[in-house]
Amino acid sequence: MTRRDSYIGTPVERIEDLRFLRGRGQYIDDLNRNGLLHAAVVRSAVAHGRIRSLDTAAALALPGVRAVITAVDLGDNMPTIAVRSESQPSLDRVVQPVMARDKVRYVGEPVALIVAVSAAIAEDAANLVTVEIDALPAVTDRRGLDADAVLLFEECGSNQAATLSAVRGDIERAFKEAEYTRRETFQVHRHAAVPMETRGLIAEWDAARGRMTLTGAAKVPFFVRTALAKMLGLPEHAVDAVETDIGGGFGARGEFFPEDFLIPFAARRLNSPVKWIEDRREHLMATTHAREVECELEIACRRDGSILGLRGRAWTNLGAYARPNAVTPSRNLAQLLPGPYRVPHVHIDVALYVSNKTPVGTYRAPGRFETDFCRERMIDLAAADLGIDRVDMRRKNLLTSAEIPYALPTVLPYGGSGEFDSGEYVVTLERCLGEFDWKTKVALEGRLIDGRYHGLGLGCYVEGGSAGPRENARMALDAQGMVTVTVGASAVGQGLETVFAQIAADALEIPIDHIAAVHHGSTTGIHEGFGSFGSRASVMGGSAILVAAENLKTTIRAAAARRFNCTADEVEVVDGLRAVIAGQQRMTLAALSADGFDAAGTFSNSKRTYSYGAHAAHITVDAQTGQIDILEYVAVEDVGRILNPNTLHGQTVGAIVQGLGGTLLEGMVYDDEGQLQTGSLAAYLIPCAVDFPRIRSIALEQYPSPLNPLGVKGAGEGGIIPVGGVIANAVASALVSFGVQPNALPLSPARVWQMIQNARSPGVA
């Protein structure tokens, strides 16, 4: 028998990696079916316009083509993709149809679907479809809000799709009492997750049973099932959404896209399995983008640096439509604007507007990356104005354990609030400063050494996790003592099978190699699930496993009590879940039940957990080229409880690298006509393994969460949250002699060089 908690907290090697290293992973493109057909999507090459004609004759005549599906085939009631979370009535008017009928609104929008006997023929046929579009002027940024001269949706009368606000306290009072105020404008550019594996699907229609199976669902398979069933006019139990292995999610995979309906529609129409695999160009122009925001922010402080209030306005670019999670980044931006600091008065209004760009959604730490950039830059600027050390200003304002739980601002019109659950936020700051050796390195700030200017950057953050409302797990124990675990949470490459096996083994007090398998995500294995998003899988799914484990032991004891003619309290499960005893009576589980045992468990929680931390960076800037190099990057986060140090370390470092890529390299660039200029990996730069080698991450577990039995908090997104602000602060530090203040991302060499030139020649753009 194992000791309880002999696996939780230990660096167990990832169970799933063995099959990946042996080439036995089952990604969607590895799968085939008898009679499989292949699909290709015909996409609009125009950002905004009215469809005049659509000629499919040449495509249909190509040998091997089985169908060309257009909006006409979908009928008068074109299915649309509903907003999944935090919808408003105004957003219902700008949700995405699964295919353009009369008007296109972004480059990459589906206008037809080709189905053929091979992928190559389908792509050839797609090139034969002639689409004539009368182009309209494109709206690409918030200038389209000023006059609304060009409307994406004429019936709405405006390109502003929705508004929300975050409020706390009395903001007018804060600014009346303030001894110091400052207003700044910040911008975060559009970029995206770009996982290694693009999207893909296989849809199979069983006409005899009236069942649809969609393989390749990710992140939120149960939501995909619900949405697809409604669109197809099927009962929910007639649709299965099946997970495969996935090459990264980061918020972009999953949700619901037009293809999630079009491929099953084609499979049912043709009564044949249909496969679709997205190429990289399609991915860059059609899968979810993220981050694009402008923010006018104002801070109110006392002379000693105590923050009294934050207020402002923000504009978030939704792209052409409101996709399922369109609101989440804007809500997070507003609600988490104060971050880990004591800010008694808050008011920010956020305008969500549509444009002729690819629709946005969630990308690792949606809204939080953006709001941290704005706030952490503002703190550095205010500290400099007040003559206060920027570290001391953060120390003064960080929340203490005595103040927690501490209420977040209320988000209107939703009424959503929440509160921080546990922590002593200055602890991670002090540990970060110590590990970084800030006191020594601070002497390097602004110094020119070997032709490069040195700078230090700092930032603090909170990371929200454990999105509810609940999660489910099921355990099955066979007669040989092997346990199979099934959970509703999904695997998106984060090591879920390993961590869940650790939790299950400890909960049942058995060796981890007695966990035969961990099944996850698919709608076929469990009655209900909510998926993996918002750093929820370990908190919600792991806690559900604990409940299921207790229920399994209760079921076993009850069965043994009936055999032994005693009470269940007298029964003890022994020998690593292989036998039961009651007094002098003993029986193996195999003898007790040849069929084994199973039990389910549900964990419910409507409150979020909050990890928190601090990052510091040492950079150099070449003033001749604008090139930034990362000399050292240190991250410290308190995650409540560490389940597996190895997987946590990988999550954190990977997130930091993504943040550095988004801050320094990546960007979805559009021209004024709404044409994507970075539609390949030759133009859209992503970080390589050698780009940022000097990253250290340290995880603490001093303040477990009181909101779940494991005490864990989400830890999948914290690494990325403060990166933009930390690096921008470091650039300002390095270029202090020039007076450069970087308030816009990305910090590409060209932009940094231009800022230096502008500082050298004031008034020259």
Summary of the structure (lengths in Angstrom):
residues: 765
radius of gyration: 27.3
end to end distance: 71.5
largest distance: 91.9
contacts: 2923
relative contact order: 0.13
helix: 31%
strand: 27%
